[in-house]
């Protein structure tokens, strides 16, 4: 067991060098990079589609999945520059792979690079990809108890997005417990309630991104 832990630490330490290089490249570009993390089916791709519809700023996407390029195909339909990474069973993306994928994207002509990470609440949260911030996504059908069950993701994210809120009337979702648990783990992170069917809540998400874009430009280009 000790050897396994040592090996994992060594791999993560090596990959952090790539993350640091990505962060410096994006600083020079004034490019905001956001790492989207959530379970399969929580609405990560839908979030990107709504952002394309309502955002008013250009962005590119690196799509992470175990297999298929279906999410990438969806985004390509919005004329979003997108690169697919298939991990062939890997539960997360790593910075060295992300750096290679970035070479295929027109990063000088976009304001944001989104990483749609592999669907998982555990492994992706542990790896630094060079992002400016992580966004934790949770859909209402997954249950209100998830923040304390998967604390590292919610503690390390700068924003928490609760998706599929249109389903709340049909679910036993304890909103008070959910928001209190997130606050315990991460008092500074805003919790945004999103309904993709009506667009409700997306104005706050777009405003947050626009503010972060302005901040990144001010310290970059």
C-alpha positions in Angstrom: 0.0 0.0 0.0 2.8 2.4 0.9 4.4 1.9 -2.6 1.1 2.7 -4.3 0.6 5.9 -2.4 4.2 7.0 -3.2 3.7 6.3 -6.9 0.4 8.3 -6.9 2.0 11.2 -5.2 4.9 11.1 -7.7 2.5 11.0 -10.7 0.5 13.9 -9.4 3.6 16.0 -8.6 4.9 15.5 -12.1 1.5 16.4 -13.6 1.4 19.6 -11.6 4.3 20.8 -13.6 2.1 20.7 -16.7 -0.7 22.4 -14.8 1.7 25.2 -13.9 2.8 25.6 -17.5 -0.9 25.8 -18.6 -1.6 28.4 -16.0 1.3 30.5 -17.2 0.3 30.2 -20.9 -3.3 31.2 -20.1 -2.1 34.2 -18.0 -0.1 35.5 -21.0 -3.2 35.0 -23.2 -5.6 36.5 -20.7 -7.6 33.3 -21.2 -10.0 32.1 -18.4 -10.0 28.4 -17.9 -12.9 26.7 -16.0 -12.9 23.0 -15.0 -16.5 21.6 -14.9 -16.9 18.6 -12.6 -20.0 16.5 -11.9 -21.6 13.1 -12.3 -22.7 11.6 -15.6 -26.0 13.2 -16.6 -25.8 16.2 -14.2 -26.0 18.6 -17.1 -22.4 19.7 -17.9 -22.9 19.7 -21.7 -26.3 21.4 -21.3 -24.6 24.1 -19.2 -22.2 24.7 -22.1 -25.0 24.8 -24.6 -26.9 27.4 -22.5 -23.7 29.4 -22.1 -23.3 29.5 -25.8 -26.9 30.6 -26.2 -26.8 33.3 -23.6 -23.2 34.2 -22.9 -22.3 36.5 -25.7 -18.6 35.6 -25.6 -16.6 33.1 -27.6 -15.3 30.0 -25.8 -13.7 26.6 -26.6 -14.1 23.2 -24.9 -12.1 20.2 -24.1 -14.4 17.2 -23.7 -13.4 14.4 -21.4 -15.3 11.0 -21.6 -14.4 7.4 -21.2 -15.7 6.7 -24.7 -17.6 8.2 -27.6 -17.6 11.8 -28.9 -21.4 12.5 -28.5 -21.0 15.5 -26.2 -18.4 17.0 -28.6 -20.8 16.5 -31.5 -23.5 18.3 -29.6 -21.2 21.3 -28.9 -19.9 21.3 -32.5 -23.5 22.0 -33.6 -23.2 25.3 -31.8 -20.0 26.1 -33.8 -18.0 25.8 -30.6 -14.3 24.8 -31.1 -14.1 21.5 -29.3 -11.5 18.7 -28.8 -12.5 15.3 -27.5 -10.4 13.3 -25.1 -11.4 9.7 -24.5 -9.7 8.2 -21.4 -10.5 4.6 -22.2 -11.5 3.9 -18.7 -9.6 6.6 -16.9 -11.7 8.4 -14.3 -10.3 11.9 -14.8 -8.3 14.2 -17.1 -4.7 15.0 -16.5 -2.8 18.3 -17.2 -0.3 16.8 -19.6 -3.2 15.5 -21.8 -5.1 18.8 -21.6 -2.0 20.7 -22.6 -1.7 18.6 -25.8 -5.4 19.1 -26.6 -5.0 22.8 -26.2 -2.7 22.9 -29.2 -5.6 22.0 -31.5 -7.8 24.9 -30.3 -7.9 28.6 -31.5 -7.2 29.9 -28.0 -6.2 33.4 -29.1 -9.7 34.0 -30.4 -11.7 32.9 -27.4 -12.3 34.3 -23.9 -12.9 31.1 -22.0 -11.6 27.5 -22.2 -14.0 25.1 -20.5 -12.9 21.6 -19.5 -15.8 19.2 -19.3 -14.2 16.6 -17.1 -15.0 12.9 -17.0 -18.3 12.3 -15.1 -17.2 11.7 -11.6 -17.4 13.5 -8.2 -14.1 12.1 -6.8 -11.0 11.7 -9.1 -11.4 14.8 -11.2 -11.5 17.1 -8.2 -8.0 15.9 -7.1 -6.1 16.8 -10.2 -5.0 20.3 -11.1 -5.4 21.0 -14.8 -4.2 24.6 -14.7 -7.7 26.0 -14.4 -8.6 29.3 -12.8 -11.4 27.7 -10.9 -13.4 24.5 -10.6 -17.2 24.5 -10.8 -19.0 21.7 -9.0 -22.2 20.6 -10.7 -24.9 18.5 -9.0 -28.4 17.7 -10.4 -31.4 17.6 -8.1 -32.2 13.9 -8.7 -28.7 13.0 -7.3 -29.9 14.1 -3.8 -29.1 16.9 -1.4 -26.7 14.8 0.7 -23.9 14.7 -1.8 -21.7 17.7 -0.6 -20.8 16.0 2.6 -20.4 12.6 0.9 -18.0 14.1 -1.6 -16.5 17.0 0.3 -13.3 17.7 -1.6 -15.0 18.7 -4.8 -17.4 21.1 -3.0 -14.7 22.5 -0.8 -12.3 23.2 -3.7 -14.8 24.7 -6.1 -15.4 28.4 -6.5 -19.0 28.0 -7.5 -21.6 25.3 -7.0 -24.2 24.8 -9.7 -27.4 22.9 -8.8 -29.0 21.8 -12.1 -32.4 20.5 -13.1 -34.2 22.6 -10.5 -37.4 22.3 -12.6 -37.7 18.8 -11.1 -37.8 20.0 -7.5 -41.6 19.7 -7.2 -41.3 16.0 -8.0 -38.4 15.2 -5.6 -37.7 15.0 -1.9 -34.7 17.4 -2.1 -33.8 19.1 1.1 -32.7 22.5 -0.1 -31.9 23.8 3.3 -29.6 20.9 4.1 -27.9 21.2 0.8 -27.1 24.9 1.0 -26.0 24.6 4.7 -23.7 21.7 3.9 -22.1 23.6 1.0 -21.7 26.6 3.2 -20.0 24.5 5.9 -17.5 23.2 3.4 -17.0 26.4 1.4 -18.5 29.6 2.8 -17.3 31.7 -0.1 -18.7 29.7 -2.9 -22.0 30.9 -4.4 -24.7 28.3 -5.0 -26.5 28.9 -8.3 -29.9 27.2 -9.0 -30.2 26.5 -12.7 -33.2 25.5 -14.8 -32.2 24.8 -18.4 -35.8 24.5 -19.6 -36.7 28.1 -18.6 -33.2 29.6 -18.5 -33.8 30.6 -14.9 -30.5 31.2 -12.9 -28.3 31.4 -15.9 -28.0 35.2 -15.7 -26.0 34.8 -12.5 -23.7 32.1 -14.1 -23.1 34.3 -17.1 -22.4 37.4 -14.9 -19.9 35.4 -12.9 -18.1 34.3 -16.0 -18.1 37.8 -17.5 -16.6 39.2 -14.3 -13.9 36.6 -14.2 -13.1 37.2 -17.9 -12.6 40.9 -17.2 -10.3 40.1 -14.2 -8.3 37.7 -16.3 -7.8 40.2 -19.1 -6.7 42.8 -16.6 -3.9 40.6 -15.3 -3.0 39.0 -18.7 -2.8 40.6 -22.1 
